[in-house]
Amino acid sequence: MAQMVGKREEEVEDKSEEHPLPLMAINHLSRLCRSVKDSVDFYVKVLGFVLIERPPAFDFDGAWLFNYGVGIHLIQAKDEDGLPDSTDHLDPMDNHVSFQCEDMDAMEQKLKDMNIKYIKRTVEDKDNTSIDQLFFNDPDGFMIEICNCENLKLVPAGSLGRIKLPMDHHNPPLELDHKNDPNSTH
């Protein structure tokens, strides 16, 4: 167990119950890019994200994508110091973002069809419940995991009753203005 500095774990848990945070969900993740265009192409074609309007107040090159209840903000890197050294390095024990998938075979086939290097593994627990995982990199070397992790139950470790799930509204709000959508049939 990680050592906590200054306070015992029980004291921290008590404080969090006194002052619950108004957090709802992950809003977006941000990625530096060697090429915003190449990264947009990847996230749209490989993962099905949709390009959305970005506020004009931002005076740097970037793009916003959204789908599956999460946004991806792509930012043109000023230099490559903040980017991974290699786009070939795949290690499930390294930093990554994970997306839930309901058809792992279809996702694996898409990676094969697009000639994207990936590793596949199956993890099984003591109850013979297993999850499948696919790991691959985006064009800048940031690792992505696709999994069917819903196969495993979340079991709170001493925090029963404090897990929040936003059920009553969507964040961010989604504007469905069919007048401006060239693909709309309305």
C-alpha positions as CSV (number, residue, x, y, z in Angstrom):
1,M,0.0,0.0,0.0
2,A,1.3,3.5,-0.8
3,Q,2.5,5.5,2.1
4,M,0.5,8.7,2.7
5,V,2.4,11.7,3.9
6,G,1.0,13.5,7.0
7,K,-2.4,11.8,7.4
8,R,-3.7,8.3,7.7
9,E,-5.9,7.0,4.9
10,E,-8.9,6.9,7.2
11,E,-8.6,10.6,7.8
12,V,-8.5,11.4,4.1
13,E,-11.6,9.3,3.5
14,D,-13.5,11.0,6.3
15,K,-12.6,14.4,4.8
16,S,-13.8,13.4,1.3
17,E,-17.1,12.4,2.7
18,E,-17.5,15.8,4.4
19,H,-16.8,17.7,1.2
20,P,-17.9,15.7,-1.8
21,L,-16.5,17.0,-5.1
22,P,-18.9,17.9,-7.9
23,L,-17.0,15.9,-10.5
24,M,-19.0,14.0,-13.0
25,A,-16.8,12.2,-15.6
26,I,-13.8,12.6,-17.8
27,N,-14.4,15.4,-20.1
28,H,-11.4,15.1,-22.5
29,L,-7.9,13.9,-22.8
30,S,-5.3,16.1,-24.5
31,R,-2.5,14.9,-26.8
32,L,0.4,16.7,-28.3
33,C,0.9,15.9,-32.0
34,R,3.7,15.9,-34.5
35,S,0.9,16.6,-37.1
36,V,-2.6,17.5,-36.0
37,K,-3.9,16.5,-39.5
38,D,-2.4,13.0,-39.2
39,S,-3.7,12.6,-35.7
40,V,-7.2,13.7,-36.6
41,D,-7.1,11.2,-39.5
42,F,-6.1,8.4,-37.1
43,Y,-8.6,9.1,-34.4
44,V,-11.5,9.5,-36.9
45,K,-10.7,6.5,-39.1
46,V,-9.4,4.1,-36.5
47,L,-11.4,4.9,-33.4
48,G,-14.5,6.6,-34.9
49,F,-14.1,10.0,-33.3
50,V,-15.9,13.0,-34.8
51,L,-14.3,16.3,-35.5
52,I,-16.1,19.1,-33.6
53,E,-15.8,22.9,-33.7
54,R,-13.1,24.3,-31.6
55,P,-13.5,27.7,-29.9
56,P,-11.9,30.4,-32.1
57,A,-10.3,32.0,-29.1
58,F,-7.5,29.4,-29.2
59,D,-4.7,30.9,-31.2
60,F,-2.6,27.7,-31.7
61,D,-3.0,24.8,-34.1
62,G,-5.1,22.0,-32.8
63,A,-8.4,20.1,-33.2
64,W,-11.2,18.8,-31.0
65,L,-12.7,15.4,-31.4
66,F,-15.6,13.8,-29.6
67,N,-17.5,10.5,-29.4
68,Y,-18.4,7.8,-26.8
69,G,-18.9,10.5,-24.1
70,V,-15.3,11.7,-24.2
71,G,-13.4,14.4,-26.0
72,I,-9.9,14.3,-27.4
73,H,-8.1,17.6,-27.8
74,L,-5.2,17.5,-30.2
75,I,-2.5,20.2,-29.9
76,Q,0.3,20.8,-32.4
77,A,3.6,20.2,-30.5
78,K,6.0,23.2,-30.5
79,D,8.8,20.7,-30.3
80,E,9.0,16.9,-29.9
81,D,10.3,16.8,-26.4
82,G,6.9,16.0,-24.9
83,L,6.3,13.2,-27.4
84,P,7.2,9.5,-27.0
85,D,10.6,8.6,-28.4
86,S,9.2,5.6,-30.3
87,T,5.9,4.8,-32.1
88,D,6.8,1.1,-32.0
89,H,7.1,0.6,-28.2
90,L,4.1,-1.3,-26.8
91,D,4.0,-2.2,-23.1
92,P,0.7,-2.8,-21.3
93,M,2.4,-1.6,-18.1
94,D,3.1,1.8,-19.6
95,N,0.9,4.9,-19.7
96,H,-2.1,4.5,-22.0
97,V,-5.8,5.5,-22.4
98,S,-8.3,2.7,-22.6
99,F,-11.6,2.5,-24.5
100,Q,-14.4,0.0,-23.7
101,C,-15.3,-2.2,-26.7
102,E,-18.3,-4.3,-27.3
103,D,-16.9,-6.3,-30.2
104,M,-13.2,-7.1,-29.8
105,D,-13.0,-9.3,-32.9
106,A,-14.3,-6.4,-35.1
107,M,-11.8,-4.1,-33.5
108,E,-8.9,-6.5,-34.0
109,Q,-9.9,-7.0,-37.6
110,K,-10.0,-3.2,-38.2
111,L,-6.4,-3.0,-36.8
112,K,-5.3,-5.8,-39.1
113,D,-7.1,-4.2,-42.1
114,M,-5.3,-0.8,-41.4
115,N,-1.9,-2.5,-40.9
116,I,-1.6,-1.1,-37.3
117,K,0.9,-3.0,-35.2
118,Y,-0.8,-4.2,-31.9
119,I,-0.4,-6.7,-29.2
120,K,-3.2,-8.8,-27.9
121,R,-3.6,-10.4,-24.5
122,T,-6.2,-12.0,-22.3
123,V,-6.2,-11.6,-18.6
124,E,-8.1,-14.0,-16.4
125,D,-8.9,-13.7,-12.7
126,K,-9.3,-16.4,-10.1
127,D,-13.0,-16.8,-11.0
128,N,-12.2,-17.6,-14.6
129,T,-13.5,-14.2,-15.7
130,S,-11.4,-12.9,-18.5
131,I,-10.9,-9.6,-20.4
132,D,-9.4,-9.2,-23.8
133,Q,-7.0,-6.3,-24.5
134,L,-5.6,-4.8,-27.6
135,F,-2.7,-2.3,-27.3
136,F,-1.5,-0.1,-30.2
137,N,0.0,3.4,-30.7
138,D,-1.4,6.6,-32.2
139,P,0.8,8.3,-34.8
140,D,2.7,10.1,-32.1
141,G,3.5,7.0,-30.0
142,F,0.8,7.4,-27.3
143,M,-0.5,4.0,-26.4
144,I,-4.2,3.1,-26.7
145,E,-5.9,0.1,-25.1
146,I,-9.2,-1.4,-26.4
147,C,-10.7,-3.8,-23.9
148,N,-13.9,-5.6,-22.9
149,C,-13.3,-4.7,-19.3
150,E,-17.0,-4.7,-18.5
151,N,-16.5,-8.4,-18.0
152,L,-14.9,-7.6,-14.6
153,K,-17.0,-6.3,-11.8
154,L,-15.8,-3.1,-10.0
155,V,-15.5,-3.9,-6.4
156,P,-15.0,-0.8,-4.2
157,A,-12.1,-1.1,-1.8
158,G,-13.5,0.5,1.3
159,S,-15.4,3.2,-0.6
160,L,-18.9,1.6,-1.0
161,G,-21.5,4.2,-1.6
162,R,-19.2,6.9,-2.7
163,I,-18.9,6.0,-6.4
164,K,-20.8,8.5,-8.6
165,L,-22.2,7.7,-12.0
166,P,-23.7,10.7,-14.0
167,M,-27.1,9.3,-15.1
168,D,-29.3,12.4,-15.4
169,H,-27.4,14.5,-18.0
170,H,-24.7,14.4,-20.6
171,N,-21.5,16.3,-20.2
172,P,-20.6,18.2,-22.3
173,P,-24.0,19.1,-23.6
174,L,-24.4,17.9,-27.2
175,E,-25.9,20.3,-29.7
176,L,-27.7,18.4,-32.4
177,D,-28.3,21.1,-35.0
178,H,-29.3,19.1,-38.1
179,K,-29.5,22.3,-40.2
180,N,-25.7,22.6,-40.3
181,D,-25.0,18.9,-40.8
182,P,-24.5,17.9,-44.5
183,N,-25.0,14.3,-43.6
184,S,-28.3,14.8,-41.9
185,T,-31.4,13.5,-43.6
186,H,-33.7,16.0,-41.8
